[in-house]
């Protein structure tokens, strides 16, 4: 009898803990940017896709970006974004998103790779989009583009854009498993 009550109490506590544990492990947000041509180049660069972040980091003052998908378009020719470059991996990138208030990027910016090995800001497929406070705009470190916009917004209403924390899912599963074991045991051995 005491064992049954203990199992039931443990399952209840796991479910209770899951109900009051924060469920946000990061954000999934759409982004788009548009960089007008520099006067001497005539080249327009745009980009759009989705960013995945980790938890808000109070030390960084923003959300570390941990994933990116989408496309960058140069004069109407799309280039698939193939991955995120780790912080410090290209021109001092920080990959920190300052959401919900602009500017969304800092001077270190967001760096990623594209599927054009001869493209990007370095001719090797690497791109860095950053915010330049002196010019109050976003740009890439190329003399081909000017200063433009970078916007971040939640995806279309398919939820709240939050990724469930794995620990919460484990708590819920543990509680349900405990209740299932209790129920199965009570059929064979009355408590």
C-alpha positions in Angstrom: 0.0 0.0 0.0 2.8 2.4 0.9 4.7 1.6 -2.3 1.7 2.5 -4.4 1.3 5.8 -2.7 5.0 6.6 -3.2 4.8 5.8 -6.9 1.6 7.9 -7.3 3.2 10.8 -5.3 6.4 10.7 -7.4 4.5 10.7 -10.7 2.4 13.6 -9.4 5.5 15.6 -8.4 7.1 15.0 -11.8 4.0 16.2 -13.6 3.8 19.2 -11.2 7.4 20.1 -11.8 6.9 19.9 -15.6 3.9 22.2 -15.4 5.9 25.0 -13.7 9.3 24.6 -15.5 10.0 27.2 -18.2 9.5 25.7 -21.6 11.7 28.0 -23.7 15.0 26.6 -24.8 15.4 29.2 -27.6 13.5 30.9 -30.4 12.8 30.2 -34.0 12.5 33.4 -36.0 12.3 34.4 -39.6 14.8 37.0 -40.9 15.1 39.1 -44.1 17.6 41.7 -45.1 18.1 43.9 -48.1 21.3 45.7 -49.0 21.2 48.3 -51.7 24.0 48.6 -54.2 27.1 50.7 -53.5 27.1 53.6 -56.1 30.0 52.0 -58.1 28.7 48.4 -58.2 25.0 48.3 -59.0 24.8 44.9 -57.1 21.8 44.3 -54.8 22.0 41.7 -52.1 19.0 40.3 -50.2 18.6 37.4 -47.8 15.8 35.6 -46.1 15.3 32.5 -44.0 15.0 31.2 -40.4 17.2 31.6 -37.4 17.2 29.2 -34.4 18.6 30.5 -31.1 19.7 29.2 -27.8 18.4 30.5 -24.5 18.7 34.3 -23.8 22.2 34.9 -22.5 22.3 37.7 -20.0 26.1 38.1 -20.4 25.8 38.6 -24.1 22.6 40.6 -23.7 21.0 38.5 -26.5 20.2 35.2 -28.0 23.1 33.1 -29.4 22.2 31.9 -32.9 22.7 28.2 -33.2 21.2 27.5 -36.6 20.3 29.2 -39.9 18.5 28.2 -43.1 17.4 30.2 -46.1 18.9 31.9 -49.1 21.0 34.9 -50.1 20.3 36.5 -53.4 22.8 38.5 -55.4 21.4 40.4 -58.3 18.5 38.0 -58.6 20.6 34.8 -58.4 19.8 32.8 -55.3 22.5 31.1 -53.2 21.4 28.6 -50.5 22.6 29.2 -47.0 24.4 26.0 -46.0 25.4 26.6 -42.4 26.4 28.8 -39.6 30.0 29.8 -39.0 31.0 29.5 -35.3 31.5 32.8 -33.4 34.9 34.3 -34.2 35.2 32.1 -37.3 34.8 34.9 -39.9 35.6 38.5 -39.5 35.0 38.5 -35.8 31.4 37.4 -36.0 29.5 37.0 -32.7 26.2 35.3 -34.0 24.2 37.1 -31.3 20.6 38.2 -32.0 19.3 41.1 -30.0 15.6 40.4 -30.1 13.0 41.9 -29.9 14.5 45.4 -30.1 16.7 46.6 -33.0 19.4 46.8 -33.9 19.2 43.0 -34.1 22.9 42.4 -34.8 26.1 44.0 -33.5 29.3 45.0 -35.3 30.5 41.4 -35.1 27.4 40.3 -37.0 26.0 37.0 -38.1 28.2 34.7 -40.3 27.2 31.9 -42.5 28.2 29.9 -45.5 26.5 29.7 -48.9 26.5 27.1 -51.7 28.6 29.2 -54.0 32.3 28.5 -53.3 33.4 31.5 -55.3 30.8 33.9 -53.8 30.3 35.5 -50.4 32.2 38.3 -48.9 35.6 36.6 -49.3 35.2 34.8 -52.6 35.2 31.5 -50.6 31.5 31.2 -49.8 31.5 33.0 -46.4 29.1 35.8 -45.6 28.9 38.2 -42.6 25.9 40.5 -42.1 26.5 43.1 -39.4 25.2 46.3 -38.0 27.3 49.5 -38.4 26.3 52.0 -35.7 28.2 54.8 -37.5 26.1 54.5 -40.6 22.9 53.3 -38.8 22.5 50.3 -41.1 23.2 46.7 -41.8 25.7 45.6 -44.4 28.3 43.0 -45.5 32.0 43.7 -45.5 32.1 44.2 -49.2 32.5 47.4 -51.2 29.7 46.2 -53.5 26.8 46.9 -51.2 25.6 49.8 -49.2 23.7 50.0 -45.9 20.3 48.5 -45.7 17.8 46.8 -43.4 17.7 43.5 -41.4 14.4 42.5 -39.9 13.5 39.6 -37.6 9.9 38.4 -37.0 8.1 35.4 -35.6 7.1 32.7 -38.2 3.5 32.4 -39.3 1.2 31.3 -36.5 2.1 27.6 -36.0 2.8 28.0 -32.3 4.6 30.5 -30.3 8.1 30.1 -31.8 9.5 28.4 -28.7 11.4 25.2 -28.7 10.3 22.9 -25.8 13.1 22.4 -23.2 14.2 18.7 -23.3 14.1 18.5 -19.5 10.4 19.4 -19.4 9.6 16.7 -21.9 11.5 14.2 -19.7 9.6 15.3 -16.7 6.3 14.8 -18.5 7.3 11.4 -19.8 8.5 10.3 -16.4 5.2 11.3 -14.8 3.2 9.5 -17.4 5.4 6.4 -17.1 5.0 6.5 -13.4 1.2 6.7 -13.7 1.2 3.9 -16.3 3.3 1.6 -14.1 1.0 2.4 -11.1 -2.1 1.7 -13.1 -0.6 -1.6 -14.5 0.5 -2.7 -11.1 -2.8 -1.9 -9.5 -4.6 -4.3 -11.9 -2.5 -7.2 -10.7 -2.1 -6.2 -7.1 -4.7 -4.0 -5.4 -3.2 -1.1 -3.5 
